[in-house]
Amino acid sequence: MSHRLLVRAGFVRQLMAGHYSLLPLAVRVRGKIIEVVREEMTRIGSQEWILPAMHPAEIWQRSGRWEVMGDEMFRLKDRKGTDLALGMTHEEIFTTLAQELSSYRQLPQMWYQFQTKFRDEPRPKSGLLRVREFTMKDSYSFDVDQAGLDRSFDLHHEAYTRVFARLGIPALPVQASSGSMGGSASVEFMAPTPAGEDLVVHCPSCQYAANVEKALSALPAVQDGEALATPERFDTPRPAPSRN
């Protein structure tokens, strides 16, 4: 429905499956959303970058993700036969730039960008949600230790919470799988909708929320009784045979 309304209202036009043109009204909306996100990222001390959308395969091969990303990565060769990729994410590129940091005194660093991402979705659908070319805001932090990493994670969580509140979107933070990106923790902000593709479990009393692929049961704590001073023998005779 949202896709049909955007077309009827003159916001977007489909060029082909998974690729859309944003018309002037959509450009204005996009600009306002970007500015809200930019203000909240500045508030937590993050710096804005713009990185290339086309990447040399060598960088992805060094990280081991050239093969891991599979068919979702758009791959091509230039006129010299060099392998290239259209960026579906930018961890490798930001990490390459971070090698210029020469001392722990330069940390922490938080960097982000708004950039076009490309993903060869097998079945583009759901209007602007499941497409092959889209604008993503991605952010990265470089920290001295685990405590610093946790602080950067929490700062981003707070920033995203404020972004959704300012945009009037009822987004619920839920635990999620890190997927091919890896990592020890992942939080997704989910907006409830009957047209969604993911299922979320949510407990209103304890506020636990998780994607079903990540959700765990809450087991009550169990107290073991006092142990016996010595092992106790139990007679375990062989059961009598039965006749069928």
Residue, then its C-alpha position, 0 to 999 in steps of 0.5 A: m500500500s505504501h508503495r502504491l500511495l508513493v507512486r500516486a502522490g508523485f514521490v517515486r517512479q520505478l525504473m526497474a525491479g528494485h531501482y526507483s527514481l526519487l521525484p522532487l517531493a521524495v528528495r525533500v523528505r529524504g533531505k529532512i530525514i537525513e538532517v535529523v539523523r545528522e543532528e543526532m550523530t553530531r550530538i554523540g560526537s560522530q564525524e561525517w564521511i563520504l566513501p566510494a560506492m565502487h570498491p576494489a576486490e582486493i580489500w574484500q578478499r583481505s577481510g575474507r568476505w569476498e566469498v562470504m557475501g555471495d550472490e548479493m554482491f554486485r561484481l564487475k570488471d573494469r576495462k583492465g580486467t580488475d575485479l570490482a564490487l559495488g559496495m553493499t556495506h563499508e566496513e572494509i573501506f572504513t577499516t582501511l582508512a582507520q589504518e592511518l590512526s597511529s596512536y591510541r590517543q587518537l581514539p575513540q573515533m566514530w565515523y558515519q556516512f550517507q551513501t548509496k548501497f547495492r545488493d542483488e536481492p533475488r526478489p526485490k519487493s515491498g516497495l522501497l524496503r527490499v530493493r537493489e539500490f538504496t541510501m543507507k546511513d552506516s556508522y562505525s567506531f574505533d575504540v581502545d577497549q571493550a568498555g569503549l566499544d560498549r560506550s560507543f554502541d550505547l551512544h548509537h542506541e540512544a541516538y537512534t532512539r531519538v531519531f525514531a522519536r523525532l520522526g514519529i516512528p514507533a520503532l522497537p529495539v530488538q535483539a537480532s542476529s549479526g549475520s554476515m557482518g559478525g560481532s557479539a551483539s546486534v540490535e534492530f529497530m523494528a516498526p510494527t506493520p502487518a506488511g512486515e517480513d520478520l517476526v518479533v517476540h516482545c514481553p511487555s512486563c520485562q521489555y524483552a524483545a528479539n527477532v525470532e531467529k535470535a529469541l531465547s526462553a527465560l529460564p527461572a533460576v534454580q537453586d541446588g540443594e546441599a550435596l551428600a557427604t558421600p555417594e549413596r548406593f541405589d539398587t537398579p535391578r534389571p527389569a523383568p522380560s516381557r512377553n509380546 
